Amino acid sequence: MPAGESAPERREASSEGLRPVALSELMSTMPLGMAVVDRELRFVEVSEALASLNGLPREAHLGRLMDEVMNPHSSLGDTARRVRRVLETGEPLDGVEIIHREPGMGVERTRVFRASYHPVRRDGEVIAACIYVEDLTERRRVEAQRDAGAARERAVREQALRETQEAVRARDEFLSVAAHELRTPLTSMRLHLQLLLRQVTGAQPALGQELAPRGQVLERQLSRLGSLVNTLLDVSRLAAGKLSLEPRELDLVQVVRQMVDAFSEEFARAGCELAVHVSGTLPGQWDPLRVEQVLVNLLSNAAKYGAGRPVEISLVGEGTVAVLAVKDHGIGISEDGMARLFGKFERAVSERHYGGLGLGLYITRQIVEAMGGSITVRSAQGQGSTFILRLPTQPRVPSVGIQAMVVGGRAK
């Protein structure tokens, strides 16, 4: 150790001696592509990773111009232009994507890099530029595979959706055709049954009296079939947006009383004691056939699911809204059933014990909402159900899916 040399001087000298060695070792082991280029665009240092990208050994880069090492006509050749810009402006360039195509074995290989260029300053002046290059080829390949897989899954879902929509359209078309085709023979069967019973009663009164109960059974079954056909027809009309409304002046109290009278026998057979709380009049503009259809569904459900227990019906006016409540004390509806209650072909109870298509409440809700009203239900399993219907006394513009025509100032 030279005499008179201080410790700080020794540490500085040692540091100066280690810097070139340390940088050289770093460049030979660094997995990231990295290079230092002076203002003449000569390579001062190059990592092994970056040298391999150019296809030459690391030593073949040092002291040579960039254009001597890199093909100026390749995608990597733009690197020299970017370095020159950084040296002239002193402004870094970050996240530059480079697409490099390498021919080989008759197949062109594409590699993707992300490069950043930063100025190296000494005493405030730019003396060199540092290049950082990251190979994104494998990452992009994985991303491309993931995106391709997602695209295939999306295509499968879209195809499944199209097939489902086509199946639903075909089903609705079938329902429409089947309902139309079934109505004619059912009507003919009812007429011929009535004619046959009259002829038998006229010719042989005793035999006619004997056949009357059976005729009534057949009449009820044909009526039930007709109701099912009409339900299917309504579903197909709803799907096609062709279920029309024809509102006219109507006393809802009178309609409710008439429907209750019509259902009195059914309630009696079900063992339901009926309590009706309606009085006075409640005028408004509603489609009488659709209102009756809604009442039929609600009263039928009350008799079916509240069998053997009381049923209460109430109707009041609240301003411009009529509020009808049908309450039974029957089996009630589970929480899961409540969520599906108004869906198409949905049922809140077992099909084994209760018949039907699961369409009545779906159609009811569609009709009620088309008239600007709402229908809700309060229920718990084993504690009965209360259906609450709210209808405005004046008609509104029909919503999508229900069509109405106005003729001569009246909705038709």
C-alpha positions in Angstrom: 0.0 0.0 0.0 1.6 3.3 -1.0 2.8 5.5 1.9 0.7 8.5 2.8 -2.5 7.3 1.0 -5.6 7.9 3.1 -8.5 5.4 3.7 -11.0 7.4 1.6 -8.5 7.6 -1.3 -7.9 3.8 -1.0 -11.7 3.1 -1.0 -12.2 5.4 -4.1 -9.4 3.8 -5.9 -10.7 0.3 -5.1 -14.2 1.4 -6.3 -12.9 2.8 -9.5 -11.0 -0.5 -10.1 -14.1 -2.6 -9.5 -16.7 -0.7 -11.5 -15.7 -2.0 -15.0 -15.5 -5.5 -13.7 -18.8 -5.4 -11.8 -20.6 -4.0 -14.8 -19.1 -6.6 -17.1 -20.1 -9.4 -14.7 -23.6 -7.9 -14.4 -24.0 -7.7 -18.2 -22.9 -11.3 -18.6 -25.4 -12.7 -16.2 -28.4 -10.3 -16.4 -31.5 -12.1 -18.0 -32.9 -8.8 -19.1 -31.8 -7.3 -22.4 -29.7 -4.3 -21.6 -27.2 -2.1 -23.4 -25.3 1.2 -23.0 -24.7 3.2 -26.2 -22.5 6.4 -26.4 -23.3 9.5 -28.3 -21.7 8.0 -31.4 -24.1 5.1 -31.2 -21.4 2.7 -30.2 -22.1 -0.2 -27.8 -20.3 0.5 -24.6 -21.8 -2.5 -22.7 -24.3 -5.2 -23.7 -25.9 -7.9 -21.7 -25.7 -11.5 -23.0 -29.5 -11.5 -23.2 -29.6 -8.5 -25.6 -26.6 -9.8 -27.6 -28.5 -13.1 -28.3 -31.4 -11.1 -29.6 -29.1 -9.6 -32.3 -27.6 -13.1 -33.0 -24.0 -12.1 -32.2 -21.7 -12.7 -29.2 -21.5 -10.0 -26.5 -17.9 -9.2 -27.4 -18.9 -8.6 -31.0 -21.0 -5.7 -30.0 -18.6 -3.8 -27.8 -17.1 -0.7 -29.5 -19.1 -1.2 -32.7 -21.8 1.0 -34.2 -25.3 -0.1 -33.8 -25.9 -0.1 -37.6 -22.9 -2.5 -37.9 -24.5 -5.0 -35.6 -28.2 -4.6 -36.2 -29.9 -4.7 -39.6 -31.1 -1.2 -40.2 -34.0 -2.6 -42.3 -35.3 -4.9 -39.6 -37.8 -4.1 -36.9 -34.9 -4.0 -34.5 -33.2 -1.4 -36.7 -35.6 1.3 -35.4 -33.7 1.0 -32.1 -30.9 3.2 -33.4 -33.3 5.9 -34.4 -34.9 5.8 -30.9 -31.5 5.9 -29.2 -30.5 8.9 -31.3 -33.7 10.7 -30.3 -33.1 10.1 -26.6 -29.5 11.3 -26.9 -30.6 14.5 -28.7 -33.7 15.4 -26.5 -32.7 13.9 -23.2 -36.2 12.6 -22.8 -36.8 8.9 -22.1 -39.0 6.5 -24.2 -40.9 3.9 -22.1 -42.9 0.8 -23.2 -42.1 0.8 -26.9 -43.4 -2.5 -28.4 -41.3 -4.1 -31.1 -42.6 -6.9 -33.3 -39.7 -8.8 -34.7 -40.0 -11.5 -37.4 -37.2 -14.1 -37.6 -37.1 -16.5 -40.6 -36.0 -20.0 -39.9 -36.7 -23.6 -41.0 -39.0 -22.3 -43.7 -41.3 -20.9 -41.0 -41.2 -17.2 -39.9 -41.1 -16.8 -36.2 -42.6 -13.7 -34.6 -41.2 -12.3 -31.4 -42.6 -9.5 -29.3 -40.4 -7.2 -27.2 -41.0 -4.2 -25.0 -38.2 -1.7 -24.9 -37.4 1.4 -22.9 -34.7 4.0 -23.6 -33.3 6.3 -20.9 -30.6 9.0 -21.1 -27.4 8.7 -19.0 -26.2 12.1 -17.7 -22.9 13.3 -16.3 -22.7 16.8 -14.9 -26.1 17.5 -16.4 -25.1 16.5 -20.0 -26.4 13.4 -21.8 -23.4 11.2 -22.5 -25.0 7.9 -23.3 -28.3 6.1 -23.6 -29.4 2.9 -21.7 -31.6 0.4 -23.5 -33.8 -2.1 -21.6 -35.5 -4.9 -23.6 -38.0 -7.4 -22.2 -39.0 -10.4 -24.3 -42.9 -10.7 -24.2 -43.2 -13.5 -26.7 -44.1 -16.2 -24.3 -46.4 -14.0 -22.3 -48.2 -12.9 -25.5 -48.5 -16.5 -26.6 -50.2 -17.4 -23.4 -52.4 -14.4 -23.6 -53.3 -15.2 -27.2 -54.2 -18.8 -26.2 -56.3 -17.5 -23.3 -58.0 -15.0 -25.6 -58.6 -17.7 -28.2 -60.1 -19.9 -25.5 -62.3 -17.1 -24.2 -63.4 -16.4 -27.8 -64.3 -20.1 -28.3 -66.2 -20.1 -25.1 -68.0 -16.9 -26.1 -68.8 -18.4 -29.5 -70.2 -21.6 -27.8 -72.3 -19.5 -25.5 -73.6 -17.3 -28.3 -74.4 -20.5 -30.4 -76.2 -22.0 -27.4 -78.2 -18.7 -26.9 -79.2 -18.7 -30.6 -80.2 -22.3 -30.4 -82.2 -21.7 -27.2 -83.9 -18.6 -28.8 -84.7 -20.7 -31.9 -86.1 -23.5 -29.7 -88.3 -21.0 -27.8 -89.5 -19.4 -31.1 -90.3 -22.9 -32.4 -92.1 -23.8 -29.2 -94.2 -20.6 -29.3 -95.0 -21.2 -32.9 -96.1 -24.7 -32.1 -98.2 -23.5 -29.2 -99.9 -21.0 -31.5 -100.6 -23.5 -34.2 -101.7 -26.2 -31.8 -104.0 -23.9 -29.9 -105.7 -22.7 -33.1 -106.1 -26.2 -34.4 -107.6 -27.5 -31.2 -110.2 -24.8 -30.7 -112.3 -25.8 -33.7 -112.8 -29.5 -32.8 -113.4 -28.6 -29.1 -116.1 -26.1 -30.0 -117.6 -28.7 -32.4 -117.6 -31.4 -29.7 -119.3 -29.1 -27.1 -122.1 -28.2 -29.6 -122.7 -31.8 -30.7 -122.8 -32.9 -27.0 -125.4 -30.3 -26.2 -127.4 -31.2 -29.3 -127.2 -34.9 -28.5 -128.4 -34.4 -24.9 -131.3 -32.3 -26.1 -132.3 -34.9 -28.7 -132.2 -37.7 -26.2 -134.1 -35.7 -23.6 -136.8 -34.9 -26.2 -137.1 -38.4 -27.4 -136.7 -40.3 -24.1 -137.0 -38.0 -21.1 -136.1 -40.7 -18.6 -132.9 -41.6 -20.5 -132.1 -37.9 -20.9 -132.4 -37.4 -17.2 -130.2 -40.5 -16.6 -127.5 -39.2 -18.9 -127.6 -35.6 -17.7 -124.9 -36.0 -14.9 -122.5 -37.6 -17.3 -123.2 -34.9 -19.8 -122.4 -32.3 -17.2 -119.0 -34.1 -16.5 -118.2 -34.1 -20.2 -119.2 -30.4 -20.4 -116.9 -29.5 -17.6 -114.0 -31.5 -19.1 -114.5 -29.9 -22.5 -114.6 -26.4 -20.8 -111.4 -27.3 -19.0 -109.7 -28.3 -22.3 -111.0 -25.1 -23.9 -109.6 -23.1 -21.1 -106.2 -24.8 -21.5 -106.2 -24.1 -25.2 -107.1 -20.5 -24.6 -104.2 -20.3 -22.2 -101.7 -21.7 -24.7 -103.1 -19.3 -27.3 -102.6 -16.3 -24.9 -99.0 -17.4 -24.3 -98.3 -17.5 -28.0 -99.9 -14.1 -28.5 -97.8 -12.6 -25.7 -94.6 -14.0 -27.2 -95.6 -12.4 -30.6 -96.8 -9.2 -29.0 -100.3 -9.7 -30.3 -102.4 -9.9 -27.2 -104.8 -6.9 -27.6 -106.7 -4.9 -25.0 -110.2 -3.5 -25.5 -111.0 -1.2 -22.5 -114.4 0.1 -22.0 -116.6 1.6 -19.2 -117.0 -1.1 -16.5 -118.2 -1.4 -12.9 -115.5 -3.6 -11.2 -117.8 -4.3 -8.2 -120.4 -5.8 -10.6 -117.8 -7.9 -12.4 -116.4 -9.3 -9.1 -119.9 -10.2 -7.9 -120.6 -12.0 -11.2 -117.4 -14.0 -11.1 -117.9 -14.9 -7.5 -121.4 -16.2 -8.4 -120.0 -18.2 -11.3 -117.4 -19.8 -9.0 -119.8 -20.5 -6.1 -120.3 -24.1 -7.1 -116.5 -24.7 -7.4 -115.9 -23.2 -4.0 -118.6 -25.4 -2.6 -117.1 -28.5 -4.1 -113.7 -27.4 -2.6 -115.3 -26.9 0.8 -114.3 -23.3 1.0 -116.5 -20.9 2.9 -116.5 -17.7 0.9 -116.5 -14.2 2.4 -117.0 -11.3 -0.1 -116.4 -7.7 1.0 -117.5 -5.4 -1.8 -120.1 -2.7 -1.8 -121.3 0.2 -3.9 -119.8 0.7 -7.3 -116.2 1.1 -8.6 -116.3 2.4 -12.2 -113.3 2.5 -14.6 -112.1 1.6 -18.0 -110.9 -2.0 -18.3 -111.0 -4.8 -20.8 -113.9 -6.9 -19.5 -112.6 -10.2 -21.0 -109.1 -9.7 -19.6 -110.4 -8.6 -16.2 -112.5 -11.8 -16.1 -109.5 -13.8 -17.1 -107.5 -12.4 -14.3 -110.3 -13.1 -11.8 -110.7 -16.6 -13.1 -107.0 -17.3 -12.4 -107.1 -15.8 -8.9 -110.3 -17.5 -7.9 -109.3 -20.8 -9.3 -106.1 -20.7 -7.4 -107.9 -19.8 -4.2 -110.3 -22.8 -4.6 -107.5 -25.2 -5.6 -104.8 -24.3 -3.0 -107.1 -23.2 -0.2 -109.4 -26.2 -0.4 -111.4 -26.9 2.8 -110.6 -23.5 4.3 -112.2 -20.0 4.1 -111.5 -17.7 1.2 -111.9 -13.9 1.5 -112.3 -11.4 -1.4 -112.3 -7.7 -0.9 -112.4 -4.7 -3.3 -111.9 -1.1 -2.5 -111.1 2.1 -4.3 -107.9 4.1 -3.4 -108.1 7.3 -5.4 -107.7 6.4 -9.0 -106.7 2.8 -8.2 -108.9 -0.2 -7.6 -107.4 -2.6 -5.1 -108.6 -6.3 -5.2 -107.4 -8.8 -2.6 -108.0 -12.6 -2.8 -107.0 -14.4 0.4 -107.0 -18.1 1.1 -105.9 -20.0 4.2 -104.5 -23.0 2.4 -101.0 -24.5 1.8 -99.2 -21.2 1.1 -96.1 -20.8 -0.9 -92.5 -21.5 0.0 -89.8 -18.8 -0.3 -88.3 -20.6 -3.3 -91.8 -20.8 -4.9 -92.4 -17.1 -4.4 -89.3 -16.3 -6.5 -90.7 -18.3 -9.4 -94.4 -17.7 -9.0 -95.0 -15.4 -11.9 -92.7 -17.2 -14.4 -93.7 -18.9 -17.6 -94.3 -22.6 -17.1 -93.3 -22.3 -13.4 -95.0 -24.0 -10.6 -94.7 -23.3 -6.8 -96.2 -26.7 -5.9 -95.8 -30.3 -6.9 -97.3 -31.3 -10.2 -98.3 -34.7 -8.8 -100.9 -33.1 -6.5 -102.0 -30.0 -8.4 -102.6 -29.9 -12.2 -102.2 -27.1 -14.6 -99.6 -25.7 -17.0 -98.0 -23.2 -14.8 -99.1 -20.4 -17.0 -102.1 -18.8 -15.2 -100.2 -16.4 -13.0 -97.7 -15.6 -15.8 -100.5 -14.5 -18.1 -102.3 -12.7 -15.2 -99.2 -10.6 -14.5 -98.7 -9.8 -18.2 -102.3 -8.6 -18.5 -102.3 -6.6 -15.3 -99.0 -4.8 -16.1 -100.3 -4.1 -19.6 -103.3 -2.3 -18.0 -100.8 -0.2 -16.0 -101.4 -2.2 -12.8 -99.5 -4.5 -10.5 -100.0 -7.8 -8.8 -98.2 -8.9 -5.6 -98.5 -11.8 -3.2 -98.0 -12.2 0.5 -97.6 -15.8 1.6 -95.7 -18.3 3.8 -95.7 -22.1 3.6 -98.6 -23.5 5.5 -100.1 -20.0 6.2 -102.1 -19.3 3.0 -101.7 -16.7 0.3 -103.0 -13.2 -0.4 -102.9 -11.9 -4.0 -103.3 -8.1 -4.2 -104.3 -6.6 -7.5 -104.0 -2.9 -8.2 -105.6 -1.5 -11.4 -105.8 2.2 -12.4 -109.3 3.2 -13.3 -108.2 4.8 -16.5 -106.3 2.9 -19.3 -102.7 3.6 -20.1 -100.6 3.2 -23.2 -99.8 -0.5 -23.4 -96.3 -1.7 -22.7 -94.2 -3.7 -25.1 -95.6 -7.2 -25.8 -99.3 -6.1 -25.6 -100.8 -4.3 -28.6 -103.9 -2.0 -28.6 -105.5 0.0 -31.3 -107.5 3.2 -30.9 -110.5 3.5 -33.1 -112.9 6.5 -33.0 -111.3 7.9 -29.8 -111.7 4.6 -27.9 -109.0 2.0 -27.3 -109.7 -1.2 -29.1 
